[in-house]
Amino acid sequence: MSYYLRRYSFILIIFLLFSCSKKNAQHYIEEGIKYTEEQDYAKAESSFKKAIETDPKNALAHYTLGGIYNYNDMLEDAIREFKKAMELDPLYPDPHYSLGFVYEKMKMDDKAQEEFARFEKLKNR
């Protein structure tokens, strides 16, 4: 019986080590924010993409990736990510503000004002 107990314990330890070593989306988001603060935008983009690969329905991951795209003037990509964040979490105000900022950069003032108004409405609910 002790053979089976030791074998089971060994398998359990291996499983726990593997589970603990696997990074979740939140880890990649935090890593990406750290890289953004260090102005290493390529690594930040990579981390945010890994967060999305890990959890495609994570609105914050899409929002933060959109921010990197916005910073790098990849405006169509930024719009796509901000809209995806809104789709995943309709009550999340920040993507509306950032989308409004992108629309301002694109000289689409009417759309920008609509997004800023949505941001204010959601922020103040």
N, C-alpha and C positions, 0 to 999 in steps of 0.2 A: 504493500500500500504506500509506503513512503516513496517508492520510485515514482508512482503516479502523481503523488503530491508535489514532489520536487519538479517533475516535468511540467505539471500544470502551473506551478509557481514561476518557472522559467518562461513559459509561454506568456503568462500574464505580465511579467516584467517587460518582456520584449514589446508586447502590445502597448503597454503604458508609455514606454520610452518613445515608440513611434508616434503615438498620439500626441505626446507633449511636444515633440519636435516639429510637428506640422503647424505651420503658421496659418492664422485665420485672417480674414479680410481686415479686421480692425488693426491687426499688427501691421499689415502692409500700408494701410492708410496712415497710421502713426509714423511709420518709416518714411513714407512719401512726404508728409508734412515736415519732418526733420530735414529731409533733403531740400525741400523748398526753402526752408529757413536758411539753409547753408548755400542757397542759390545754385544747387546742382539739379537743374531742371530735367536733365535727361534721366537721372536716377529716380527723381520724383515721379516722372511719367511712367517709368518702368514699374515702380512700386504700386502706383494707382492701377495700372493695368493688371498687375498680379492680384490686387484686391478684387477687381472685377472678375477675373478668371476664377478666383476662389468663391466669390459670392456675386453672381451676375445681377442679383436683385437688390444690391446694396446702393441705395440712393446717394449716400455720402461718397462712395467710391466714384460714382459717375460725376458727381458735382466737383470733386477735387481734380479729377482728370480734365474736366471741362475748364477748370481754372488754369491748368498748365497749358492747355491748348489756347486759351484766350491770351495768356502771357506771351506765347510764341506766335501770336497773330495767325493761328490756324482757326480762323473764326467759324467756318462751317463745321469743323469738328467740335469746337466748343459749343455751338448751338445744339448739335446732336446730343452731346453728353448732358447739357443742362436740361434739355427736353426729356431725356431718358430719366434723369433724377426726378423731374416733376411727375412723370408718368408713374414711377415707382412709389413716390410719396407725395401725393397731391397737396398735402398740408405743409410741406417743407418750403418756407419762404425764400431762403437764400438763392436757389437757382433762378428765381424770377428776377431778383436784383441783378445777378450776374448776366443773365440773358439780356436784360435791359441795357446794361453797360456795353455788351457786344453790339447790340442794335445801334446804340449811339455811335460806336466806332465805325459802323457801317453806314452812318448817316440815315438811318431808318428811325427818325425821331418819333413818329406816331407809335410804332411798335415798341420802342423803348419806353415811352410814357405808359403804355398799357401794362408792360411788365413791372415797371416801378409801382404802379397803382396796385397790381396784384400782390406785390411784395408787401406793401403797407397794409393792405387788407389782411393778409395772412399773419403778418407780424403782430398786428394789434388784436387778433381774435382772442 
